[in-house]
Amino acid sequence: MFLKRLDVVGFKSFAERTSIDFVPGVTAVVGPNGSGKSNISDGIRWVLGEQSAKSLRGAKMEDIIFAGSDTRKPLNFAELTLTLNNEDHHLAIDYSEVSVTRRVYRSGESEYFINKQSCRLKDIHELFMDSGLGREAYSIIGQGKIEEILSSKSEERRVIFEEAAGVLKYKTRKQKAERKLAEAQENLYRVEDILHELENQVEPLKIQASVAKDFLEKKEELEKVEVGLLVYEIEELHTTWNDQKKKVQQLNEDQLQISSQIKIEEVKIEEFRAKMQALDESINDLQDVLLATSEQLEKKEGQKEVLKERKKNYHQTKEALLKKIEVLKSKKQQVEGNLKNELEKQNIFKENLLTSKKQLEKEAKLLVSLEEDIETELERMKSDYIEVLNEQASIRNETRYLEEQLRQRKRKSDNLDSSNVTLLEQREAVAEKESHFKDQLIQKQKRLEEHIHLYRNECQQLEKLIEDYQKKETQLYQAFGHVQQIKSRKEVLEEMQADFAGFFQGVKEILKARETSLKGIEGAVAELITVPKEIELAVETALGGAMQHIVVDTETDGRLAIEFLKKRRLGRATFLPLSVIKGRELATFEREKLRSHPAFVGVAKDLIQFDEKYLSVISNLLGHVVIAKDLEGANTLAKILNYKNRVVTLEGDVVNPGGSMSGGSVKQKGTPLLGRQRELEELMTKLATIEEQTKLMESKVKALKDARQAKEARINDLRKEGELLRNEEQQLKGNLREYEIEEKNLNERLSLYDKEKASYRTEVEEIEAKLLHLTTKLTEASKLKDKLDEQVRNLTEKKKMQQTSKESLSEFITELKVKVAKEEEQYRNQTERVQSVLNEKIVLKKNGMKQMRNTGC
């Protein structure tokens, strides 16, 4: 087995991971002082299980971790791995190569590994025990170690040889076994002490068990009653809960029903709105139809009036023409008669007639042409005049209709304006209410947020109160338990004191009988003295069995007590008569010698308290006993006293007269007799203090409980108030939604007003444009009427003038005929007369035909 490799990281000066290989032979590390050579040996010692930081040249184990430098940060751990060649299986492990790793963190935690498997420090110690590499072995020898080995004690050198001999492992195991046996023996002693103590506690515990049994029975009965009460309360609460649940279900159903009804009503409202809109559209369409019909009706009325006027003129003209036809018929008959007469003469006057006829026809045609042109033009003018009159009537009717439509539009516009003003006022009122509700809602939400914040703060305070209350309650219960423990301990001590537990049987019986059967019994020595706690063990050791010696007034009292024990076979006891016992004291010069020594505590008699009447007895027992601090000091003090007096240390070690020593561990058997009264007084004082603190704590717990209940009530009030605020907020939101819907409807109606207003404005503009156009047409028609009127007058005058011209022309023709007749022969005259008759007949015929056409015959 030899050292093969050493891997170091973070150990002392090794900041980076460093590996050192050890080849067979000698490996030397050289360097100046402070270069870290010793850190390698310290690392090997540390990985082998060194626990002393001083041996590693540090104050604490964290000092071995690299602490950093100006250029490097400190590391948080140190790790070192030692690799050994174990081909010869010198180490008791089935590996040819063994690596041992130790790691330590700055937090103080350590880890150990053997071949990368986690293990205990004990496993590493056992692995290297008897291998020559153990922590007790000197396989690593530093500066000054040889001198230390040579100057060490034989016991220390013995360990080195045992390690080298290979028996250290077994010796260590033996020591462990002996230590375990000693611990087992101590445990047995402790068990015996506990049994002895428990024997004394059996009777009180029986009483307490009986009380506890009664308590458990009562508690079980109470639990049954409480369970019944809880069952009753649960049933009541369950019934209430069911009723409330039914109410909630009913309210939910009512809410659903009302919601469905509201939805149905809203659907109906929407349907009514759609119907109303459709009716409005239908009304508008009907109004348009009515308007168009009215316009057609007025046009037809105008046409009817025109036709009436035309019919009237037609009848008048027809009558006149019929009369004229009758005249023409009679005249035709007359002309036909003349023609017949003249035809007879025609042949005679043929040639003259033909010539005269041509001229006569020419003049007659001119006359007829003039008559027909003026008459036709006049008839046409009259027709145009009548049409202009009809057009004027139509324009006036249409103007009246449009003016009426304009008045209707204005009335409707005024109504719309009035309705719009009302809607604007309503919208303003709704907006004001909406703003009011919004302000209320914002205030309510702000108040609700503040309330929620307050509620959460109160809940947090309640949680803190509950936590404090539970903590204080736990502390109170712990205090109650502590008080109960102290009371139990006090009762046990009182019972022990009353029963004289710990005293021998004979002493116990004498002490019990001193108030009844025996006289002059002062008490046991342990009862008559008060010993400070720090010297209890020393005084108890000094007195030994004398603690249970009974102090009596006289020898007679002692004899009577002995007789009392003999007769009743109650055991034995030692009696100290006050009348006989003489005290023993240290000489003054001896006290002076001892007082200057630092180990001197005092004379036992002077360090305790007792009644002066017992001075002789206490002086006899403790007046010559010296108390020392430790055993070494006790040896020195005994030497000063020439080993004449007994010297007792504070730990209970004794240097007896003559120089013999007694000492070791002291087996504690329950409560010592000397400390019982003191412990009882301390317990009473402590009990009073703790009870007072417990009452104070109980009052605090009660106050916390009251504060918790008040806080819970406050939270319940806040919860109810919050629910009320939430309901008010929901109600405000509902009202706000209603007003928003109403405002939306008003806005829609106002928007409809804008559209209708724009439509009416367009219609009014169209009507006004039509009126303006009609006014222009009426003006033009009036002008045309005046023009036609003037033309008719002109034509009438012209007709009159033409009539005059016709008569003159007729006279001229007659004169011409006469002249022709005169100038020509009678034949020509006759011919002209025949021709004249024939012309007249033709004219009459033409006029008759024309009149017949005009009359429609």
JODA-V219955 format. One record per backbone hydrogen bond with DSSP energy under -1.0 kcal/mol. NH is the residue of the N-H (numbers start at 1). CO is the residue of the C=O. E is the energy in kcal/mol with one decimal. If there is no record, write none. Layout:
<<NH;CO;E> <NH;CO;E>>
//
This chain:
<<4;83;-2.7> <5;83;-1.7> <6;20;-2.4> <7;81;-2.7> <8;18;-3.4> <9;79;-2.3> <10;14;-2.5> <12;64;-4.3> <14;11;-2.6> <15;13;-1.4> <18;8;-3.6> <20;6;-3.2> <22;4;-3.0> <35;32;-1.6> <40;37;-1.4> <42;38;-2.8> <43;39;-2.1> <44;40;-2.1> <45;41;-2.6> <46;42;-2.6> <47;43;-2.6> <48;44;-1.4> <49;46;-1.5> <50;45;-1.6> <57;54;-1.8> <58;53;-2.0> <63;60;-1.8> <64;61;-1.5> <65;62;-1.4> <66;10;-2.2> <69;72;-2.2> <75;66;-1.8> <78;104;-2.3> <79;9;-2.9> <80;102;-2.0> <81;7;-2.9> <82;100;-3.2> <83;5;-3.0> <84;98;-3.6> <85;2;-2.7> <86;96;-3.3> <89;86;-1.4> <93;91;-2.8> <95;93;-1.9> <98;84;-2.5> <100;82;-2.9> <101;113;-2.9> <102;80;-2.2> <103;111;-2.7> <104;78;-2.3> <105;109;-2.5> <106;76;-1.7> <108;105;-1.8> <111;103;-2.8> <113;101;-2.7> <114;117;-2.6> <115;99;-3.5> <117;114;-1.3> <119;112;-2.4> <124;120;-1.3> <125;121;-2.3> <126;122;-2.7> <127;123;-2.0> <128;124;-2.0> <131;128;-1.8> <145;142;-1.7> <148;144;-1.6> <149;145;-2.6> <150;146;-2.6> <151;147;-2.2> <157;153;-2.2> <158;154;-2.0> <159;155;-1.2> <160;156;-1.0> <161;157;-2.0> <162;158;-2.7> <163;159;-2.4> <164;160;-2.4> <165;161;-2.6> <166;162;-1.2> <167;162;-1.9> <168;162;-1.1> <171;167;-2.5> <172;168;-2.8> <173;169;-2.4> <174;170;-2.6> <175;171;-2.9> <176;172;-2.7> <177;173;-2.7> <178;174;-3.2> <179;175;-2.9> <180;176;-2.6> <181;177;-2.6> <182;178;-3.0> <183;179;-2.7> <184;180;-2.7> <185;181;-2.9> <186;182;-2.9> <187;183;-2.5> <188;184;-2.3> <189;185;-2.9> <190;186;-2.8> <191;187;-2.6> <192;188;-2.8> <193;189;-2.9> <194;190;-2.8> <195;191;-3.2> <196;192;-3.0> <197;193;-2.9> <198;194;-3.4> <199;195;-2.6> <200;196;-1.5> <205;201;-2.6> <206;202;-2.5> <207;203;-2.3> <208;204;-3.0> <209;205;-3.3> <210;206;-2.8> <211;207;-2.8> <212;208;-3.2> <213;209;-3.1> <214;210;-2.8> <215;211;-2.9> <216;212;-3.1> <217;213;-2.8> <218;214;-3.2> <219;215;-3.2> <220;216;-3.2> <221;217;-2.9> <222;218;-3.1> <223;219;-3.1> <224;220;-2.3> <225;221;-2.6> <226;222;-3.6> <227;223;-3.2> <228;224;-2.9> <229;225;-3.1> <230;226;-3.5> <231;227;-3.0> <232;228;-2.8> <233;229;-3.2> <234;230;-3.4> <235;231;-2.9> <236;232;-2.9> <237;233;-3.4> <238;234;-3.3> <239;235;-3.0> <240;236;-3.0> <241;237;-3.2> <242;238;-2.9> <243;239;-2.8> <244;240;-3.1> <245;241;-2.8> <246;242;-2.9> <247;243;-2.7> <248;244;-3.0> <249;245;-2.9> <250;246;-3.3> <251;247;-3.2> <252;248;-2.9> <253;249;-3.0> <254;250;-3.3> <255;251;-3.0> <256;252;-2.9> <257;253;-3.2> <258;254;-3.4> <259;255;-3.0> <260;256;-2.9> <261;257;-2.9> <262;258;-3.2> <263;259;-2.7> <264;260;-2.8> <265;261;-3.3> <266;262;-3.0> <267;263;-2.6> <268;264;-2.7> <269;265;-3.2> <270;266;-2.9> <271;267;-2.5> <272;268;-3.4> <273;269;-3.1> <274;270;-2.7> <275;271;-3.2> <276;272;-3.5> <277;273;-2.9> <278;274;-2.8> <279;275;-3.4> <280;276;-3.0> <281;277;-2.7> <282;278;-3.0> <283;279;-3.6> <284;280;-2.7> <285;281;-2.7> <286;282;-3.3> <287;283;-3.2> <288;284;-2.4> <289;285;-2.7> <290;286;-3.7> <291;287;-3.0> <292;288;-2.8> <293;289;-3.5> <294;290;-3.4> <295;291;-2.7> <296;292;-2.8> <297;293;-3.5> <298;294;-2.9> <299;295;-2.5> <300;296;-3.1> <301;297;-2.8> <302;298;-2.6> <303;299;-2.9> <304;300;-2.9> <305;301;-2.6> <306;302;-2.5> <307;303;-3.0> <308;304;-2.8> <309;305;-2.7> <310;306;-3.0> <311;307;-3.0> <312;308;-2.7> <313;309;-2.6> <314;310;-2.8> <315;311;-2.5> <316;312;-2.2> <317;313;-2.9> <318;314;-2.7> <319;315;-2.5> <320;316;-2.2> <321;317;-2.6> <322;318;-2.7> <323;319;-2.4> <324;320;-2.2> <325;321;-2.6> <326;322;-2.1> <327;323;-2.2> <328;324;-2.8> <329;325;-2.7> <330;326;-2.4> <331;327;-2.6> <332;328;-2.5> <333;329;-2.5> <334;330;-2.1> <335;331;-2.8> <336;332;-3.3> <337;333;-2.0> <338;334;-2.5> <339;335;-3.2> <340;336;-2.1> <341;337;-1.8> <342;338;-3.0> <343;339;-2.6> <349;345;-2.3> <353;349;-2.7> <354;350;-2.5> <355;351;-1.8> <356;352;-2.8> <357;353;-2.7> <358;354;-2.0> <359;355;-1.8> <360;356;-3.2> <361;357;-3.9> <362;358;-2.2> <363;359;-2.4> <364;360;-3.0> <365;361;-2.9> <366;362;-1.8> <367;363;-2.2> <368;364;-3.1> <369;365;-3.0> <370;366;-2.3> <371;367;-2.1> <372;368;-3.1> <373;369;-2.5> <374;370;-1.7> <375;371;-1.9> <376;372;-2.6> <377;373;-2.6> <378;374;-2.4> <379;375;-2.4> <380;376;-2.8> <381;377;-2.9> <382;378;-2.5> <383;379;-2.7> <384;380;-3.0> <385;381;-2.8> <386;382;-2.8> <387;383;-2.8> <388;384;-2.8> <389;385;-2.7> <390;386;-3.0> <391;387;-3.2> <392;388;-2.9> <393;389;-2.6> <394;390;-3.1> <395;391;-3.2> <396;392;-3.0> <397;393;-3.0> <398;394;-3.2> <399;395;-2.8> <400;396;-3.0> <401;397;-3.0> <402;398;-3.1> <403;399;-3.1> <404;400;-2.7> <405;401;-3.1> <406;402;-3.1> <407;403;-2.8> <408;404;-3.0> <409;405;-3.1> <410;406;-2.8> <411;407;-3.1> <412;408;-3.3> <413;409;-3.2> <414;410;-3.3> <415;411;-3.0> <416;412;-3.1> <417;413;-3.2> <418;414;-3.2> <419;415;-3.4> <420;416;-3.4> <421;417;-3.0> <422;418;-2.5> <423;419;-3.0> <424;420;-3.4> <425;421;-2.8> <426;422;-3.0> <427;423;-3.7> <428;424;-3.1> <429;425;-2.9> <430;426;-3.6> <431;427;-3.7> <432;428;-2.6> <433;429;-2.8> <434;430;-3.6> <435;431;-3.2> <436;432;-2.6> <437;433;-3.3> <438;434;-2.9> <439;435;-2.8> <440;436;-2.7> <441;437;-3.3> <442;438;-3.2> <443;439;-2.9> <444;440;-3.1> <445;441;-3.5> <446;442;-2.9> <447;443;-3.1> <448;444;-2.9> <449;445;-3.1> <450;446;-2.8> <451;447;-2.8> <452;448;-3.1> <453;449;-2.9> <454;450;-3.0> <455;451;-3.1> <456;452;-3.0> <457;453;-2.6> <458;454;-2.9> <459;455;-2.6> <460;456;-2.9> <461;457;-3.0> <462;458;-2.8> <463;459;-3.1> <464;460;-2.7> <465;461;-3.1> <466;462;-3.6> <467;463;-3.0> <468;464;-3.3> <469;465;-3.7> <470;466;-3.5> <471;467;-2.7> <472;468;-3.5> <473;469;-3.3> <474;470;-3.0> <475;471;-2.9> <476;472;-3.0> <477;473;-3.2> <478;474;-3.0> <479;475;-3.0> <480;476;-3.4> <481;477;-3.3> <482;478;-3.1> <483;479;-3.5> <484;480;-3.2> <485;481;-2.8> <486;482;-3.0> <487;483;-3.3> <488;484;-3.1> <489;485;-3.3> <490;486;-3.3> <491;487;-3.7> <492;488;-3.0> <493;489;-2.9> <494;490;-3.3> <495;491;-3.4> <496;492;-3.3> <497;493;-3.3> <498;494;-3.2> <499;495;-2.9> <501;496;-3.0> <503;500;-1.6> <508;504;-3.0> <509;505;-2.2> <510;506;-2.3> <511;507;-2.6> <512;508;-1.9> <513;509;-1.7> <518;513;-2.5> <522;551;-2.5> <523;551;-1.2> <525;549;-2.2> <526;547;-2.4> <527;524;-1.1> <528;524;-1.1> <530;609;-2.7> <535;532;-1.2> <536;533;-1.2> <539;535;-2.8> <540;536;-3.0> <541;537;-2.4> <542;538;-2.5> <543;539;-2.9> <544;540;-2.8> <546;543;-2.4> <547;544;-1.3> <548;545;-1.7> <549;546;-1.4> <550;574;-3.5> <551;523;-2.9> <552;576;-1.7> <553;520;-1.7> <558;554;-1.5> <559;555;-2.7> <560;556;-2.8> <561;557;-1.8> <562;558;-2.1> <563;559;-2.8> <564;560;-2.2> <565;561;-1.8> <566;562;-2.4> <567;563;-2.8> <568;564;-1.3> <570;565;-1.9> <576;550;-3.1> <578;552;-2.6> <579;553;-1.2> <581;577;-2.4> <591;587;-2.0> <592;588;-2.2> <593;589;-2.0> <594;590;-2.3> <595;591;-2.6> <597;594;-1.6> <600;597;-1.3> <601;627;-2.7> <602;627;-1.4> <604;625;-2.9> <605;622;-1.3> <609;530;-2.5> <614;611;-1.7> <615;612;-1.8> <618;614;-2.7> <619;615;-3.0> <620;616;-2.2> <621;617;-2.1> <622;618;-3.6> <623;619;-1.7> <625;622;-1.1> <626;646;-2.3> <627;602;-3.1> <628;648;-2.7> <629;599;-2.0> <634;630;-2.1> <635;631;-2.4> <636;632;-1.8> <637;633;-2.8> <638;634;-2.7> <639;635;-2.0> <640;636;-2.1> <641;637;-2.0> <642;639;-1.4> <643;638;-3.9> <644;641;-1.1> <647;655;-2.5> <648;626;-3.2> <649;653;-3.2> <650;628;-1.1> <652;649;-1.5> <654;662;-3.5> <655;647;-3.2> <656;660;-3.5> <658;643;-2.5> <659;656;-2.4> <662;654;-3.0> <679;675;-3.1> <680;676;-2.6> <681;677;-2.8> <682;678;-3.0> <683;679;-3.0> <684;680;-2.4> <685;681;-2.7> <686;682;-3.4> <687;683;-3.2> <688;684;-2.7> <689;685;-2.5> <690;686;-3.3> <691;687;-3.1> <692;688;-2.3> <693;689;-2.8> <694;690;-3.2> <695;691;-2.8> <696;692;-2.6> <697;693;-3.0> <698;694;-3.2> <699;695;-2.8> <700;696;-2.3> <701;697;-3.0> <702;698;-2.9> <703;699;-2.9> <704;700;-3.1> <705;701;-2.8> <706;702;-3.3> <707;703;-3.2> <708;704;-2.9> <709;705;-3.1> <710;706;-3.1> <711;707;-2.9> <712;708;-3.0> <713;709;-2.9> <714;710;-2.9> <715;711;-2.9> <716;712;-2.8> <717;713;-2.9> <718;714;-2.9> <719;715;-2.9> <720;716;-2.8> <721;717;-3.2> <722;718;-3.0> <723;719;-2.7> <724;720;-2.8> <725;721;-3.0> <726;722;-2.8> <727;723;-2.7> <728;724;-2.9> <729;725;-2.7> <730;726;-2.6> <731;727;-2.9> <732;728;-2.9> <733;729;-2.8> <734;730;-2.7> <735;731;-2.9> <736;732;-3.0> <737;733;-2.6> <738;734;-2.4> <739;735;-2.6> <740;736;-2.6> <741;737;-2.8> <742;738;-2.8> <743;739;-3.1> <744;740;-2.4> <745;741;-2.7> <746;742;-2.8> <747;743;-2.8> <748;744;-2.5> <749;745;-2.7> <750;746;-3.1> <751;747;-2.9> <752;748;-2.7> <753;749;-2.4> <754;750;-2.6> <755;751;-2.3> <756;752;-3.3> <757;753;-3.6> <758;754;-2.7> <759;755;-2.7> <760;756;-3.8> <761;757;-2.9> <762;758;-2.4> <763;759;-2.8> <764;760;-3.4> <765;761;-2.6> <766;762;-2.6> <767;763;-3.4> <768;764;-3.6> <769;765;-2.6> <770;766;-2.8> <771;767;-3.5> <772;768;-2.9> <773;769;-2.5> <774;770;-3.5> <775;771;-3.2> <776;772;-2.2> <777;773;-2.7> <778;774;-3.6> <779;775;-2.6> <780;776;-2.9> <781;777;-3.3> <782;778;-2.8> <783;779;-2.7> <784;780;-2.8> <785;781;-3.0> <786;782;-3.0> <787;783;-2.5> <788;784;-3.2> <789;785;-3.2> <790;786;-2.5> <791;787;-2.6> <792;788;-3.2> <793;789;-2.4> <794;790;-2.9> <795;791;-3.1> <796;792;-2.8> <797;793;-2.7> <798;794;-2.9> <799;795;-3.0> <800;796;-2.6> <801;797;-2.8> <802;798;-3.0> <803;799;-2.8> <804;800;-2.1> <805;801;-2.3> <806;802;-2.9> <807;803;-2.2> <808;804;-2.1> <809;805;-2.5> <810;806;-2.9> <811;807;-2.4> <812;808;-2.2> <813;809;-2.7> <814;810;-2.6> <815;811;-3.1> <816;812;-3.1> <817;813;-3.7> <818;814;-3.2> <819;815;-3.6> <820;816;-3.5> <821;817;-3.2> <822;818;-3.8> <823;819;-3.6> <824;820;-3.6> <829;825;-1.8> <830;826;-3.2> <831;827;-3.8> <832;828;-2.9> <833;829;-2.6> <834;830;-2.9> <835;831;-3.4> <836;832;-3.1> <837;833;-2.6> <838;834;-3.4> <839;835;-3.1> <840;836;-2.7> <841;837;-2.8> <842;838;-2.6> <843;839;-3.0> <844;840;-2.9> <845;841;-2.3> <846;842;-2.9> <847;843;-3.0> <848;844;-2.7> <849;845;-2.5> <850;846;-2.5> <851;847;-2.5> <852;848;-2.4> <853;849;-2.4> <854;850;-2.4> <855;851;-2.2> <856;852;-1.1> <857;852;-1.7>>
//
